[in-house]
Amino acid sequence: MTREKIIRWTCDRRAQLVGTLPVIVFFIALFWVVQLGFGDQYLLAVSPFTTLFETRLTKYNPPSQYARFFLVSALALVGARVAVTNVILCVAVNLAMPFVLVFMRSSQLNPRRYFPYTMLFAFLQLRPGNLVASFGTQAAVLAACCVVLSAGLLVAGAVRHRGREARLRLHDCVRRLADDLERAAAGGIDEPLRAELLALRREFAALAYSAREDSTAPPRTVNLLDMMATLAQRTAYLTGNFDWSDRHREQHAALLGQLAHLTRELDAVVDASASSGRRAVLANRTRALLAGLSVDEPRFRIFCRGYLNMLLLILRTADDPQQRVWHMSARDAAGTALFRKRPTLDSFEMRFSVRCGIVLAVSCSVNLLLPVDHLYWYVLHAYLLLQPFPDESSRRMRTRMAGTALGCVFVHAVALLNLGWAGVMVLGMVLVAPLYAARPGTVTSAFFATAYAVTMASVSIDDGYATAMRLGSLALAVVTVALVNRLVLPTSDRRLFAADVRQLFAMVRQVWSLVRTTLDERVDTVVSSERLLHFQMLHTQANALLDSISAAGDKNAEIAEVARYRDAADRMLFCLWEIGCELEQLELLVRLGAVRPEERALFGRVIDLAESRCDPERFGTGVDEAEPLVMGLADEDVRYVLQQYVDRAGELRLAVDEARGALVERPSYLDEVRRA
């Protein structure tokens, strides 16, 4: 290793250590609060709450978040207490709790949201005696941990200003959007600009999705991010085919220049501290441009209408100092939840919930039945090895075995020093720093986790016994997790890709249902925004999975099968994205009253026809029947959007047929097990 590489490595490690310093300090502080206040038998609660602190440290924490710490911790405590009553309840509760803590919190797009609270539920069962004989004390321990956690996050939030960071990211994206519109006005949309617009759309969607999913921004900013993500989506709509001929170039360039100027001014007035009078002037200019809009080319006209209407909505929201997170009715909230969560064995959330429940049921039952000192390490290893995606589990099995073995050698060497209680405590606190500075799932992380755990255990048990239990419980956990991952609802990139594609088809049907609802009643913007965000995020993941599968080459027959149809898969995902764009535009047009009252029956027949063919086997059929229905509608923009939908549906039909089902068919259980 050269001197430059050594210096770079040292700087990286130092920066990593400094970045995790708040987490290290929190762990040490909470450790001594529990140790001095309740005793070392309750220290197992420290790690889950440190994980909670680490997770929430980089996010905005509203007041409701602090209440959630206490409520969900109480739920985990009650669940763990019931689970340790007997083996039957242990199995039942450990199978059921993941559906509360995993299915409801995690998603394929944000798979690790389940981790801290499920970790707390599992770790509370590691010492059943604490729950049975000292339930009140254990409850007090959790209450104290929640208080320390809340205090730590309040201090960190005051220092780091997380809400301000989210607002700065918002402004950065708005400025980039204005710059992109200026580039389009100056030279049209070339390939680099097209890639930039699509990348900006993905960044806006990810930022808005994480802000709403994980409370990474204050309520006002969450609303604005949602609307800006929709604005970026409508701008990305320009990357499709539209007429940029000499006949329209001057008109397009002039309008894009005006939109860029309005967007740049929006960046200056979107903050609550900005002058309301200045926002009113900008809103009036936007209304005037919308009222006088006259564009020949339909795609560009639809884009301008949608963009200007969203600008007005953003300005109205920014002008309200009492703005709160958009409220959805109970029916809309249920519909959006079903849009995002699918209670079927085909969904990622359900499959992982089942696997997590089985691993916890088996490991916790063994720990409950066998009164072996420190057997609870079996539960700990099994929980940490089980990851949302089996490939990550397999990697962690290798790294954890290597790191654990090295850690045990380290502890054996330390034992020769005959450190007393004080020496062991000091060494344990020293080992905490590299433990939390190391990247989770690496050999380094496993080494320091083992060194810390076995060193601290050596205070009460022989270090040789502790080493044997650490290695033995790891071996048992590896076997358990490997069998569950392979035999119980196995998941692979190929299966996830196929499931994503089928879900995108199902989402198209649900968006048509939303269009039908919009035809008859008012639909809040938040409903369409939430569904659009989820569609975008799922589409982005499907693209990433396809890239991952293709990069794997001909490693196995499953990957080779999909790789052969890569071109068809690319066309299929592109068509699905275009169809999502057209439906978002259609829903907006319907909301603006583009469908006349006398046309509702005809438009309803169009929706019926589309909804009946929203599955991979029939999508794109019935074109002959759709054409005369579309032509019977009066509004030119509605006809254009529907015709684009019909054309893309036909292309999608050809792509799916060319793939011969390899991209969308569910593999059989035997194929899943064989290829897991």
Secondary structure as UniProt FT lines:
FT   HELIX           3..19
FT   HELIX           21..37
FT   HELIX           40..45
FT   HELIX           46..57
FT   HELIX           63..83
FT   HELIX           87..101
FT   TURN            102..105
FT   TURN            111..114
FT   HELIX           115..124
FT   HELIX           128..133
FT   HELIX           135..160
FT   HELIX           162..187
FT   HELIX           191..214
FT   HELIX           219..236
FT   HELIX           237..239
FT   HELIX           246..269
FT   TURN            272..273
FT   HELIX           276..291
FT   HELIX           298..318
FT   TURN            321..322
FT   HELIX           330..340
FT   TURN            345..346
FT   HELIX           348..369
FT   TURN            373..375
FT   HELIX           376..385
FT   HELIX           390..415
FT   TURN            416..417
FT   HELIX           421..437
FT   TURN            440..441
FT   HELIX           443..457
FT   TURN            458..460
FT   HELIX           463..487
FT   HELIX           493..520
FT   HELIX           525..551
FT   TURN            552..554
FT   HELIX           557..564
FT   HELIX           566..591
FT   TURN            592..593
FT   HELIX           597..599
FT   HELIX           600..611
FT   TURN            612..613
FT   TURN            616..620
FT   HELIX           623..631
FT   HELIX           636..659
FT   TURN            660..664
FT   HELIX           669..675
//
